[in-house]
Every structure is written in C-alpha cells, then in structure tokens.
C-alpha cells in the first residue's frame, strides 16, 4: 500500500489523508485486574445487536493464533509495516485515530457488542479526554500510539520524530501503565527516519490500513474492492456533520457481516 517517493525514501499509503490537560478520572490509575473488575457484563447477549441496528449478532472471533504467518520487515531492527494481517481467519480489524471522540454511548456500543477495537491516540487531540479512553480500555479496547502533536513525519529530523513517538509512549505509560508496540504515523505517511525512531521507542509495527470508513462511505486501497480476511480498517475521526462515529461503525459492521467476516483484536495478531 505504501510507495517510495524520490531519494528521501518517503513512503505514502494509497488512501487519503485522515485526519493536554491531565485527567483526574481514577479509572486511569487502575491496574489490569482492577480494570477487569469494573467491566460490566454484556447485556442479554444475543439481544445487544438489535439495540445497535444490526440484523444479526456478530460472529465470535476465532481463538488468537498460536503462530503468525511471516510478515515482511522493513529492514534490520526496524518495525514491520502492515496495512493488513496475513491470516486465513475470517476477521477484520477496526481502528480509530486521534482521540477526539467523546460519546459515552460509543463506550456502551463497544461493551455491549464486545467489539475488540483499537485506538491510536494523539495527546494534543485527546486533551483532557483520557478518562474516556480509560473507560474504553476497561471494556476491552486497545490503546496505541499516534504521536504527541500529529505532525506529518516525512522530512522531520530524527530528533523531532523520536520526540513525537517516544513522548507519546511516555504519556500513555503514565496514564495507562502501558508502552504500546503499535504505532500509526499521522496521515499514514512515514520515511526511513520514522522507522528508525519508532524502533528506538520500542515500536514493533507501523499500522496503516487497507480500507477506510468515512462520513461519505467506505474507500478501499488501490486494487481492492471489498473487505477481505485480515484487512485493517480505519474508521475516520468523528466529524461535525454527517453520520456519527456510532453510525459509521454500525454501517461498517453490516458490511463486515455481509462478507461473512467478524471483528478480531488487532493486538492478538501483531
């Protein structure tokens, strides 16, 4: 999906560009066991899908793979770059960027449908909203790195790129007790310096996307026309106009079901 441009080695995906106060929410300070202890149970199991406008329940994903298929790495000691997972499991992966989303009903949606979603957070966008994502994490969402300030990475010096990635690693460590292994570069663009900086910050994988769900509908990477097993899907940041994030997620889930697929946990496969 990414292509080299010129001698600088700038890599750009074939899709489009998508777009810090401290929280006092005590759930952010909970450990893993404590967070699991406050996770509500899914209501009425098979009835939850009706409340969210689905025609049928989501199929349960398969057990996490014991051994992954080999994924090509960018180079020695550098993170791999993926826009999909090489798997025969009938799963796709739902990812969300930035951290502007604040709707508490979206937390309910993730909990009731047991959606294993992943959020790539930018500190300057999340602002005082880390407590919202602590609640999402408590109901099973993954929290990953999307830089401190959301700059376009290609062309930035190593020190600047490292500060953006490592700085957000430290923010997420202080708030959630985790140092993510996954990183999504802003706008899906990166260069060889990004790979070096990400590796030095403890990142194992740069995560792009094979399809994107926007207010106008779904857009596929060049050469693809539908969702396939292993696709990583970006659900674009919420907008002031158009369908809400809940509605876009619902529409996407219907497409997933129509293809005979379900939603898997990205962190289990990478």
Secondary structure by P-SEA (a helix, b strand, c coil): ccccccccbbbbcccccccccccccccccccaaaaaaacccccccccccccccccccccccccccccccbbbbccccbbbbbccccccccbbbbbbcccccccaaaaaaaaaaccbbbbbccccccccaaaaaaaaaaabbbbbbccccccccccccaaaaaaaaaaaaaaaaaaccccccccccccccccaaaaaaaaaacccccccccbbbccccccccccccccccbbbbbccccccccccaaaaaaaaaaaaaaacbbbbcccccc
